[in-house]
Amino acid sequence: MLSSAHSPLGKPSRYADQYDPALLFPIARAPQRGELGIGTTLPFLGADLWTAFELSWLNARGKPQVALAHIMVPCESVNLIESKSLKLYLGSFNNSRFADAAEVASRLRTDLTEAAWRGAMMQSSVGVKLVTAELFDREPIQELDGLSLDRLDLDCDRYAPAPELLTSCTDEAPVSEVLTSNLLRSNCPVTGQPDWGSVQISYFGPQIEQAGLLRYIVSFRKHQGFHEHCVERMFMDIMVRCQPHKLTVYARYTRRGGLDINPFRTSHPQSLPTNHRNARQ
């Protein structure tokens, strides 16, 4: 499997105008997970929830059609899909003819599933749902629920991931909390461009010291990592340092190139969140 250095990210690219699934570039999850001490048995469940805002194709008569696509990539897939390659792939639909939206969704599902599991036996399909133009007004804007950590007035001076900032009250009764922040920023590991996000941390267990948690979130400000890897790093750091009985970390990153990526990782079975964008997306 090729590394991100071989991807089209950060390089001049040819924009294909005819359908071409070969444009998809998978990147193995294992190397980054290995750095976090994650082996073949994952300590979490979840998925990467994508929204594609720039999807268009031609119908059988050559008339352009437009839609949004909600894409669900299972976290157990062996690969993530590099975002610029997905943008180029979606662009290749622009001047290709398809019978209807159902055929487009089927092609997307087949191609993305193949890329997500390339090099391994497929275990679960990538989910794809198209929202056609007549349903656009049903797409709500919704902020992450929870108590905002951003209300805290504090000093910050760490801008590389600092798990030692995380502490919890292990000698007190466990609590259940949902905490949020809009101050997440990380950077693309290939181009160095900033990635802006909001994060929701839900847990049951020893109460997490909130000031330290906010400083920890801010500490990603100069970190270079893909969205998916950043959320998995947060999950592992909080689990190791704070020892919750249950933990969920969910981040929604602002879109780039018509795509947003929203990783969701949880310690216990539960439904995936509805893929509702927030105001910055």
C-alpha positions in Angstrom: 0.0 0.0 0.0 1.3 3.4 -1.0 1.9 6.1 1.6 0.4 9.6 1.6 3.6 10.9 0.0 2.5 9.1 -3.2 -1.0 10.6 -3.1 -2.2 13.5 -5.3 -2.4 15.7 -2.3 -0.3 18.8 -2.6 0.6 18.1 -6.3 -0.7 19.5 -9.6 -3.5 17.2 -10.8 -5.3 16.4 -14.0 -9.0 16.9 -13.6 -10.7 14.0 -15.4 -14.1 14.7 -16.9 -15.0 11.0 -17.4 -15.8 8.5 -14.7 -12.6 7.0 -13.4 -12.6 4.9 -10.2 -8.8 4.5 -10.6 -8.4 8.0 -9.2 -9.2 6.8 -5.7 -6.1 6.6 -3.5 -6.3 4.5 -0.3 -3.9 5.0 2.6 -3.3 2.2 5.1 -4.5 3.0 8.6 -2.2 0.5 10.3 1.1 2.6 10.4 -0.5 5.5 12.3 -2.5 3.1 14.5 0.7 1.3 15.3 2.2 4.5 16.7 -0.7 4.7 19.1 -0.3 1.1 20.2 -3.3 -0.1 18.3 -3.0 -3.6 16.8 -5.3 -5.7 14.7 -8.0 -5.8 17.4 -9.4 -2.3 17.5 -10.2 -0.7 20.9 -13.1 1.2 19.4 -16.0 1.1 17.0 -17.2 3.8 14.7 -16.9 5.3 11.2 -15.7 8.2 9.2 -18.7 10.3 8.1 -18.1 12.3 4.9 -20.2 14.8 3.1 -19.6 15.6 -0.5 -21.1 18.9 -1.5 -19.9 19.0 -5.2 -21.4 15.9 -6.8 -22.8 16.2 -10.4 -23.3 14.0 -13.4 -25.3 13.9 -16.6 -28.6 12.0 -17.1 -29.3 9.8 -20.1 -30.2 12.9 -22.1 -27.0 14.8 -21.2 -28.7 17.2 -18.7 -26.6 17.9 -15.5 -27.8 16.6 -12.2 -26.6 17.6 -8.7 -26.8 16.0 -5.3 -25.1 15.8 -1.9 -23.6 12.5 -0.9 -23.4 11.3 2.7 -20.6 8.6 2.9 -19.9 6.3 5.8 -16.5 4.5 5.9 -16.3 1.9 8.6 -13.4 2.5 11.0 -12.5 -1.2 10.7 -11.6 -0.8 7.0 -7.9 -1.3 6.4 -7.6 2.0 4.5 -8.8 5.5 4.8 -9.4 7.3 1.4 -7.2 10.3 0.7 -9.4 13.4 0.4 -8.0 15.0 -2.8 -8.2 11.7 -4.6 -11.9 11.5 -3.6 -12.4 15.0 -4.9 -10.8 14.1 -8.2 -12.8 10.8 -8.4 -16.1 12.7 -7.7 -15.1 15.2 -10.4 -14.8 12.4 -12.9 -18.6 12.0 -12.8 -19.2 15.5 -14.1 -19.5 14.7 -17.8 -20.4 11.0 -17.6 -23.9 9.8 -18.2 -25.8 7.7 -15.7 -29.4 6.3 -15.8 -30.4 7.8 -12.5 -29.2 8.8 -9.0 -29.5 5.1 -7.9 -26.9 4.1 -10.5 -24.5 6.9 -9.3 -25.0 5.8 -5.6 -24.3 2.2 -6.6 -21.0 3.1 -8.4 -19.9 5.2 -5.4 -20.6 2.4 -3.0 -18.8 -0.2 -5.1 -15.7 1.9 -5.8 -15.3 3.4 -2.3 -15.8 -0.1 -0.7 -13.1 -1.5 -3.0 -10.7 1.3 -2.0 -11.4 1.1 1.7 -10.7 -2.6 1.8 -8.0 -2.8 -0.9 -5.3 -5.4 0.1 -7.6 -7.2 2.5 -10.8 -9.2 2.6 -13.9 -6.9 2.7 -15.8 -7.1 5.9 -18.4 -4.3 5.5 -19.5 -2.0 2.8 -19.1 1.7 2.6 -22.4 3.4 3.1 -23.6 6.0 0.5 -26.8 8.1 0.6 -27.5 10.7 -2.0 -29.6 13.8 -1.2 -31.1 15.2 -4.5 -31.8 18.9 -5.1 -35.5 18.8 -4.2 -34.5 17.6 -0.7 -31.7 20.2 0.0 -33.9 22.2 2.3 -34.2 19.2 4.7 -30.5 19.3 5.4 -30.3 21.0 8.8 -27.5 22.9 10.5 -26.9 21.6 14.0 -24.2 22.2 16.5 -22.7 19.5 18.7 -24.7 19.0 21.9 -22.9 19.2 25.2 -21.3 21.6 27.8 -18.9 23.9 26.0 -15.3 23.8 27.3 -14.7 27.0 25.5 -16.4 28.9 28.3 -13.3 28.4 30.4 -10.9 31.4 30.7 -7.4 29.9 30.9 -3.9 30.2 29.6 -2.7 27.9 26.8 0.9 27.3 25.8 1.1 23.8 24.4 0.6 23.4 20.7 1.7 19.8 20.1 -0.4 16.9 21.5 0.2 16.8 25.2 -1.6 13.8 26.8 0.0 14.6 30.2 -2.5 17.5 30.4 -5.3 15.0 30.9 -6.3 14.0 34.4 -9.4 12.6 36.1 -10.7 12.2 39.6 -10.3 8.4 40.0 -11.0 8.5 43.8 -14.5 10.0 43.3 -17.8 8.5 42.1 -18.1 8.2 38.3 -20.0 10.8 36.3 -21.6 11.0 32.8 -20.7 14.1 30.8 -20.9 15.4 27.2 -18.3 18.1 26.6 -17.7 20.1 23.4 -15.2 22.5 21.9 -14.9 24.5 18.7 -11.2 25.2 19.3 -9.8 22.1 17.6 -7.2 22.8 14.9 -4.8 20.3 13.3 -2.8 20.4 10.1 -2.6 18.3 6.9 0.4 16.1 7.2 1.2 16.5 3.5 0.5 20.2 2.7 0.6 21.7 6.2 -2.7 23.5 5.6 -4.8 24.0 8.7 -7.8 21.8 9.4 -10.5 23.4 11.6 -12.9 21.4 13.6 -15.3 21.0 16.5 -15.1 18.0 18.9 -17.6 16.3 21.2 -16.3 14.0 24.0 -18.9 11.9 25.8 -17.9 9.6 28.7 -18.9 7.7 31.8 -16.3 7.3 34.5 -14.0 9.3 36.7 -14.7 13.0 36.1 -12.2 14.5 33.6 -10.6 17.8 34.7 -12.1 20.2 32.2 -9.3 22.8 32.0 -6.8 20.1 31.2 -9.0 18.6 28.6 -9.5 22.0 26.8 -5.7 22.6 26.9 -5.2 19.1 25.5 -7.6 19.8 22.6 -5.8 23.1 21.9 -2.5 21.3 21.9 -3.3 19.8 18.5 -3.0 23.3 17.0 0.4 22.6 15.3 0.0 18.8 15.0 0.2 17.3 11.5 -2.2 14.4 11.1 -5.2 13.2 9.1 -8.6 13.9 10.7 -9.2 10.2 11.3 -5.8 9.8 13.0 -6.3 12.9 15.2 -9.6 11.5 16.6 -8.1 8.1 17.3 -5.2 9.8 19.1 -7.6 11.7 21.2 -9.6 8.6 22.0 -6.5 6.6 23.0 -5.0 9.4 25.1 -8.2 10.0 27.0 -8.8 6.3 27.6 -5.3 5.7 28.9 -4.9 8.9 31.0 -8.5 9.3 32.3 -9.7 5.7 32.4 -13.3 6.2 31.6 -15.6 3.1 31.6 -17.2 4.4 28.3 -15.9 6.9 25.9 -16.9 8.5 22.6 -15.0 11.0 20.6 -16.7 12.7 17.6 -15.1 15.5 15.5 -16.6 17.5 12.7 -14.0 19.2 10.5 -14.8 22.1 8.1 -14.9 21.2 4.5 -12.1 21.5 2.0 -12.5 20.9 -1.7 -16.2 20.4 -1.3 -15.7 17.6 1.3 -16.0 17.4 5.1 -14.7 14.5 7.2 -16.2 13.7 10.5 -14.6 10.8 12.4 -16.6 9.0 15.2 -14.9 6.6 17.6 -16.7 4.9 20.5 -15.8 2.2 23.1 -19.2 0.6 23.1 -21.9 -0.3 20.5 -24.3 2.6 19.7 -25.9 4.1 16.6 -23.8 6.4 14.5 -24.7 10.1 14.8 -26.8 11.7 12.1 -24.5 13.4 9.7 -25.8 16.9 10.3 -23.3 19.7 9.4 -22.6 22.5 11.8 -22.5 26.2 11.0 -18.8 26.3 10.0 -19.2 23.4 7.6 
